Amino acid sequence: MAGGNEALVPSDPRNNTQPLAQSRYTVWTPQERRLFVCVLGYLALASSLSANIYFPLIDVLVERYAVSTQAINLTITLFIVFQGVTPSFWSPLSDTWGRRPVYLCTFTVFTLASLGLSIVDRNYPALLLLRALQSVGSSAVVSLAYASVADVVAPSERGAYLAPMLMTVNLGPCIGPVVGGGIVVATGDPRWCFRALLIFGSSATLMIGWIMSETKRSIVGNGAVPARGIWRTWWTLLCHPSQPAAVAPHCLVRRRISRALAFRAPPALWFCVQTSLAPIFGLQYGFNPFEVGLCFLAGGAGVIAAGFVSGKLMDWNYKHVAREAGLPIDHVHGDDVERFPIEQARTRGSIVIILVSLCIVIGYGWVIEVRTHPAVPLVFQACIGCKSATLHQIYGALIVDIFPGRTATAAASKNIMRCTLAGILVAVLDPLVGALGYGWVFTLLGIFDAATCILAVLALNRWGRTWRNRRKVNQDE
């Protein structure tokens, strides 16, 4: 592509100082960006797939490892804790050294941990350790995917690209339990689930190594600057060992914490719903592990529906707010987000979604409490999944918008709060249900979710732009 332009090929790509605002935002074509998003979606499955394939195994693991349900729940809590903490290590590295090297490192760890889990049997400390390592390897993939999309997609178009990518990510909660339940029913051995993850991790590592281009803008600019050294794909190293490769994807076949905390309630609530499915449908309704896995499809359907809706909703809100503010939309060079009321664009309509969700979450708890037909809680579950995924995608896009230079790091801080809340809620869920019952537990969770989210929406609309401007002034100083 533009690789022949010597002005765009610095001797060291990390020292590239080309003013990107003066050129096209990206040299990637729409078709190349769509293909890239598909690859990112596949890679980002690592986090949700490895977490959700585990849920139907709980009863089998209790029997096989001769431990209590609470002990197996501890492995889930530990997985969530590492899922929240380790992105704060990987993501800053990706903002400094690029996306591709970090992707390779994380998937190597994930694949090796899956290999260990596929071999080790009836050793509870090893299960704890290897699940933690599996979480270390899979935790940052969504943060990296956010950052990679921000590298190649202008702000006005990000909703249309982020939503399909996250919809693919959210297939994990849909297919993971089905795969896990089906495998354990067919084989009786939970290690085969980890062998499936080993196959997935190996294929993802090879995909990254051979065809995934570097996208970090400080390294390859808008895609026209040739990649060098570790940023080159194995394919280009094999075909052109002595030449840098153009990175264009034809080779690809105080305040921020409060904002993050407030919008981590919906994903944490969704994790509680998923964790509760195995005991609800396994014990109360007498389903086997495969049938329990099928129950996760309802929530997955809601999550997939959110992927279709949220992208169009984000782009429509963006254009509406731009018209109201009298600002033009530049799809070629990208809009100046510092002048744009991006908080109003992303939060528009959120309170209505939150209030409807409050009623649904409370209803979910009480239909379980009175043991209605199993179809009823599954319908409620689909609605909760749709709402959680919609808000997750909208405010994930906001993170990308307001931290353009440190997208992966910002997404990691968001992930810390999400996993912190999820870990706490999962740890206390079983004792709370025993003391209060499902009806009151989900009533309290619904109120907590709605209250924190509404306060965050109001705060973002009132002070969001002020916080953003103040942060920029501090950075300039």
C-alpha positions in Angstrom: 0.0 0.0 0.0 1.7 3.2 1.2 4.9 1.2 2.0 6.7 2.9 -0.8 6.4 6.3 0.8 9.8 6.6 2.5 8.6 9.4 4.7 6.3 6.9 6.4 9.0 4.4 7.1 11.1 5.5 10.1 14.2 3.6 11.0 12.7 2.6 14.3 8.9 2.2 14.2 8.6 2.9 17.9 10.0 6.4 17.3 7.4 7.2 14.7 6.3 10.8 15.1 4.3 11.3 11.9 1.3 13.5 12.8 -1.5 10.9 12.1 -4.2 13.6 12.1 -2.8 15.0 8.9 -3.4 11.7 7.0 -6.2 9.2 6.6 -7.2 7.6 9.9 -6.4 4.2 8.5 -5.3 2.7 5.1 -7.4 -0.4 5.9 -10.4 -0.9 3.6 -13.8 -1.7 5.2 -13.6 -5.3 4.0 -10.2 -5.7 5.7 -11.4 -4.1 8.9 -14.4 -6.5 8.9 -12.2 -9.5 8.5 -9.8 -8.2 11.2 -12.8 -7.8 13.6 -13.8 -11.4 12.9 -10.2 -12.6 13.8 -10.3 -10.4 17.0 -13.7 -11.9 17.9 -12.3 -15.4 17.6 -9.3 -14.6 19.7 -11.4 -12.8 22.3 -13.5 -16.0 22.8 -10.6 -17.3 25.0 -11.9 -15.4 28.0 -15.6 -16.2 28.0 -15.2 -19.7 26.6 -12.7 -20.8 29.2 -14.9 -19.3 31.9 -18.2 -20.7 30.8 -17.2 -24.2 29.6 -16.5 -24.8 33.3 -20.0 -24.2 34.8 -21.7 -27.5 33.8 -18.7 -29.3 35.3 -19.2 -28.2 38.8 -21.1 -31.2 40.1 -18.8 -33.6 38.2 -15.7 -31.9 39.6 -17.1 -32.0 43.2 -17.4 -35.8 42.8 -14.2 -36.4 40.9 -12.0 -34.3 43.2 -13.9 -35.3 46.4 -14.3 -31.7 47.5 -17.2 -29.4 48.4 -19.2 -27.2 46.0 -17.7 -24.2 47.8 -14.2 -25.5 47.0 -15.0 -25.7 43.3 -16.6 -22.2 43.6 -13.3 -21.1 44.9 -11.7 -22.1 41.6 -14.2 -19.9 39.9 -13.6 -17.0 42.2 -9.8 -17.4 41.7 -10.3 -17.4 37.9 -12.3 -14.2 38.2 -9.7 -12.5 40.4 -6.9 -13.2 38.0 -9.2 -12.2 35.1 -9.5 -8.8 36.8 -5.9 -8.3 37.9 -3.7 -9.5 35.1 -5.0 -7.2 32.3 -3.4 -4.4 34.3 -0.1 -6.1 33.5 -0.7 -7.1 29.9 -2.5 -4.1 28.6 0.1 -1.4 29.5 2.6 -3.6 27.7 0.4 -3.6 24.6 0.1 0.2 24.7 4.0 0.3 24.8 5.2 -2.6 22.8 2.3 -3.3 20.5 -0.7 -5.7 20.3 0.9 -8.6 18.4 3.7 -9.5 20.9 1.3 -9.4 23.8 -1.2 -11.5 22.0 1.4 -14.1 21.4 2.5 -14.1 25.0 -1.0 -14.3 26.5 -2.1 -17.2 24.2 1.1 -19.1 24.9 0.3 -19.0 28.6 -3.3 -19.9 27.9 -2.3 -22.9 25.8 0.3 -24.2 28.2 -2.2 -23.9 31.1 -4.9 -25.8 29.1 -2.3 -28.5 28.3 -1.6 -28.9 32.1 -5.3 -29.1 32.9 -5.8 -31.7 30.2 -3.2 -34.0 31.8 -3.6 -33.4 35.6 -6.4 -35.3 37.3 -7.8 -35.5 40.9 -5.2 -32.9 42.2 -7.1 -30.0 43.6 -4.1 -27.7 44.2 -3.1 -28.2 40.6 -6.6 -27.4 39.5 -6.5 -24.1 41.4 -3.1 -23.2 40.0 -3.7 -24.1 36.4 -7.1 -22.5 36.3 -5.4 -19.3 37.6 -2.8 -19.5 34.9 -5.5 -20.1 32.3 -7.1 -16.9 33.5 -3.8 -15.1 33.3 -3.5 -16.1 29.6 -7.1 -15.4 28.6 -7.9 -12.3 30.7 -6.5 -9.5 28.5 -7.8 -10.6 25.1 -10.9 -8.4 25.2 -8.9 -5.3 26.3 -6.5 -6.0 23.4 -9.4 -6.4 21.0 -10.9 -3.0 22.1 -7.5 -1.4 21.5 -7.0 -3.1 18.2 -10.3 -1.8 16.9 -9.5 1.7 18.1 -6.3 1.5 16.1 -8.0 0.9 12.8 -11.5 2.4 13.1 -12.5 6.1 13.4 -14.7 7.1 16.4 -17.8 7.7 14.3 -17.7 4.1 13.0 -16.6 2.2 16.1 -20.0 1.1 17.2 -20.6 -0.7 13.9 -17.3 -2.6 14.4 -17.2 -3.1 18.2 -20.7 -4.6 18.4 -20.1 -7.5 16.0 -16.7 -8.2 17.6 -18.2 -8.3 21.1 -21.2 -10.3 19.8 -18.6 -13.0 18.8 -17.0 -12.7 22.2 -20.3 -13.2 23.9 -20.8 -16.5 22.0 -18.6 -17.9 24.8 -21.4 -17.8 27.4 -23.7 -19.4 24.8 -21.6 -22.2 23.4 -19.2 -22.8 26.3 -21.7 -24.5 28.7 -23.1 -26.6 25.8 -19.7 -27.8 24.8 -18.7 -28.4 28.4 -21.9 -30.2 29.3 -21.9 -32.3 26.1 -18.3 -33.3 26.5 -18.7 -34.4 30.1 -21.9 -36.3 29.4 -20.3 -38.1 26.4 -16.9 -38.9 28.1 -17.5 -38.6 31.8 -14.1 -37.0 32.0 -13.9 -33.2 32.5 -10.3 -33.2 31.2 -11.7 -33.4 27.7 -13.2 -30.0 28.1 -9.7 -28.6 28.8 -8.4 -30.5 25.8 -11.0 -28.7 23.7 -9.6 -25.4 25.1 -6.1 -26.7 24.3 -7.1 -27.1 20.6 -8.7 -23.6 20.6 -5.6 -22.0 22.2 -3.2 -23.7 19.8 -5.2 -22.6 16.7 -5.4 -19.0 18.0 -1.6 -18.9 18.7 -0.9 -20.1 15.2 -3.3 -17.6 13.7 -1.7 -14.7 15.6 1.8 -15.8 14.6 1.2 -16.4 10.9 -1.3 -13.7 9.8 -2.2 -11.2 12.5 -0.7 -7.8 11.7 0.5 -5.2 14.2 -1.9 -2.3 14.6 -0.5 0.0 17.3 -0.5 3.4 15.9 2.8 4.5 17.5 4.5 1.6 15.8 2.8 1.3 12.4 1.0 4.6 12.1 -2.3 4.3 10.2 -1.2 1.0 8.7 1.1 2.3 6.0 4.3 2.2 8.1 6.2 -1.1 7.6 6.5 -3.3 10.6 9.9 -4.6 11.7 11.4 -7.2 13.9 9.0 -8.8 16.4 6.0 -6.9 14.9 6.2 -8.8 11.6 4.1 -11.9 11.0 5.7 -15.2 10.5 4.3 -15.3 7.0 6.2 -12.1 6.0 9.3 -13.3 7.7 9.2 -16.5 5.7 8.4 -14.8 2.4 10.5 -11.6 2.8 13.1 -12.4 5.6 15.2 -9.2 4.9 12.5 -6.7 4.2 10.1 -4.9 6.5 6.5 -5.7 5.7 3.8 -3.1 5.1 1.3 -3.7 7.9 -1.8 -3.2 5.8 -4.1 -6.1 6.3 -4.0 -7.7 2.9 -1.4 -9.9 4.8 -4.2 -10.8 7.2 -6.6 -13.0 5.6 -10.0 9.3 41.6 -12.7 9.6 38.5 -12.0 7.0 36.0 -12.2 4.3 38.7 -15.6 5.6 39.8 -16.9 5.5 36.3 -15.5 2.0 35.7 -17.0 0.7 39.0 -20.4 2.0 38.4 -20.8 0.3 35.0 -19.2 -3.0 36.2 -22.5 -4.0 38.0 -24.3 -5.3 34.9 -21.5 -7.8 33.8 -21.1 -8.8 37.5 -24.8 -9.4 37.8 -24.7 -11.4 34.5 -21.9 -13.6 35.9 -24.1 -14.3 39.0 -27.0 -15.3 36.8 -24.7 -17.7 34.9 -23.2 -19.1 38.1 -26.7 -19.8 39.5 -27.9 -21.8 36.5 -26.2 -25.0 37.3 -27.6 -25.4 40.8 -31.0 -24.0 39.7 -31.6 -26.3 36.8 -29.5 -29.2 38.0 -30.9 -29.4 41.5 -34.4 -27.8 41.4 -35.3 -29.1 37.9 -33.2 -32.3 37.8 -31.4 -31.5 34.5 -28.2 -33.4 33.6 -25.0 -31.5 32.8 -25.7 -31.4 29.0 -29.3 -30.1 29.6 -27.9 -27.5 32.0 -25.5 -26.5 29.3 -28.4 -26.0 26.9 -30.0 -23.7 29.3 -27.2 -21.2 28.7 -28.3 -20.9 25.1 -31.2 -18.6 26.2 -28.8 -16.0 27.7 -26.5 -16.4 24.7 -29.4 -15.6 22.4 -30.0 -12.4 24.3 -26.3 -11.5 24.1 -26.2 -12.1 20.4 -29.4 -10.0 19.9 -27.6 -7.2 21.8 -24.8 -7.3 19.3 -27.2 -6.6 16.5 -28.9 -3.7 18.4 -26.1 -2.0 20.2 -23.9 -1.2 17.3 -26.6 0.5 15.3 -27.8 2.2 18.5 -24.4 3.6 19.3 -23.8 5.0 15.7 -27.3 6.5 15.6 -26.8 8.2 19.0 -23.5 9.5 17.8 -24.9 11.0 14.7 -27.9 12.5 16.6 -25.7 14.2 19.2 -23.4 15.5 16.5 -26.4 17.1 14.7 -27.6 18.6 18.0 -24.1 20.0 18.7 -23.7 21.3 15.1 -20.5 19.2 14.6 -19.5 17.5 11.3 -18.7 13.8 11.2 -15.4 12.9 9.5 -15.3 9.2 8.6 -11.9 9.5 6.8 -9.6 11.3 9.2 -11.6 10.6 12.4 -13.4 13.1 14.6 -11.8 15.2 17.2 -13.3 13.5 20.3 -11.9 16.3 22.6 -14.4 18.7 21.0 -17.2 16.2 20.9 -19.7 15.5 23.7 -19.0 11.8 23.5 -20.4 11.1 27.0 -23.8 12.3 26.0 -23.6 10.3 22.8 -22.8 7.0 24.5 -25.1 7.4 27.5 -28.2 8.4 25.6 -31.1 6.1 26.4 -29.3 4.2 29.0 -31.6 5.0 31.9 -34.6 3.5 30.1 -32.6 0.3 29.5 -31.6 0.2 33.2 -35.1 0.7 34.6 -36.5 -2.0 32.4 -33.7 -4.3 33.4 -34.5 -3.7 37.1 -38.0 -5.2 36.7 -36.6 -8.1 34.7 -33.9 -9.0 37.3 -36.4 -8.9 40.2 -38.8 -11.0 38.2 -36.1 -13.5 37.4 -35.5 -14.1 41.1 -39.1 -14.6 42.0 -40.0 -17.0 39.1 -37.1 -19.2 40.3 -38.3 -18.8 43.9 -41.8 -20.2 43.1 -40.4 -22.8 40.7 -42.4 -21.9 37.6 -42.0 -23.8 34.3 -38.3 -23.7 33.3 -39.1 -21.8 30.1 -40.0 -18.7 32.2 -36.7 -18.1 33.9 -34.9 -18.8 30.6 -36.9 -16.0 28.9 -35.9 -13.7 31.8 -32.3 -14.9 31.5 -32.3 -13.9 27.8 -33.5 -10.4 28.6 -30.8 -10.0 31.3 -28.2 -11.1 28.9 -29.3 -8.7 26.2 -29.3 -5.8 28.6 -25.9 -6.6 30.2 -24.3 -7.1 26.8 -25.8 -3.8 25.4 -24.5 -1.7 28.3 -21.1 -3.5 28.2 -20.6 -2.8 24.6 -21.8 0.8 24.8 -19.5 1.7 27.7 -16.7 -0.3 26.3 -16.9 1.9 23.3 -16.8 5.0 25.6 -13.6 3.7 27.1 -12.1 3.4 23.6 -13.2 6.9 22.8 -11.9 8.8 25.8 -8.6 7.0 26.1 -7.4 6.9 22.5 -3.7 6.6 23.3 -4.0 4.1 26.2 -7.0 2.1 25.1 -5.8 -1.3 26.3 -4.7 0.0 29.7 -8.1 1.8 30.2 -10.0 -1.3 29.2 -7.9 -3.3 31.8 -8.9 -0.9 34.6 -12.5 -1.4 33.6 -11.9 -5.2 33.7 -10.5 -4.9 37.2 -13.7 -3.5 38.6 -15.8 -5.9 36.6 -14.0 -8.9 37.9 -13.7 -7.6 41.5 -17.5 -7.2 41.7 -18.1 -10.5 40.0 -15.7 -12.3 42.3 -17.3 -10.9 45.4 -20.8 -11.6 44.2 -20.0 -15.2 43.2 -18.3 -15.8 46.5 -21.3 -14.7 48.6 -24.1 -15.9 46.2 -24.5 -19.4 47.6 -24.6 -18.3 51.3 -27.0 -15.5 50.4 -29.4 -17.8 48.5 -29.3 -20.2 51.5 -30.3 -17.3 53.9 -32.7 -15.2 51.8 -33.8 -17.3 48.8 -33.4 -16.5 45.1 -36.3 -14.0 45.1 -34.8 -11.6 47.6 -31.2 -12.1 46.4 -32.0 -11.1 42.9 -34.2 -8.2 44.1 -31.2 -6.8 46.0 -28.9 -7.4 43.1 -31.3 -5.7 40.7 -31.6 -2.6 42.9 -27.8 -2.4 43.4 -27.3 -2.8 39.6 -29.9 -0.1 38.7 -28.8 2.4 41.4 -25.1 2.3 40.5 -25.7 2.5 36.8 -28.2 5.4 37.0 -25.8 7.4 39.3 -23.0 6.8 36.8 -25.1 7.9 33.8 -26.0 11.1 35.6 -22.4 11.7 36.7 -21.1 11.2 33.2 -23.6 13.6 31.7 -22.9 16.2 34.3 -19.1 16.0 34.8 -17.7 13.6 32.2 -16.4 16.2 29.8 -15.0 18.3 32.6 -13.1 15.2 33.9 -11.8 14.5 30.4 -10.6 18.1 29.9 -8.9 18.2 33.3 -7.1 14.9 32.5 -5.8 16.3 29.2 -4.5 19.4 31.0 -2.7 17.3 33.6 -1.2 15.2 30.8 0.0 18.3 28.9 1.7 19.6 32.1 
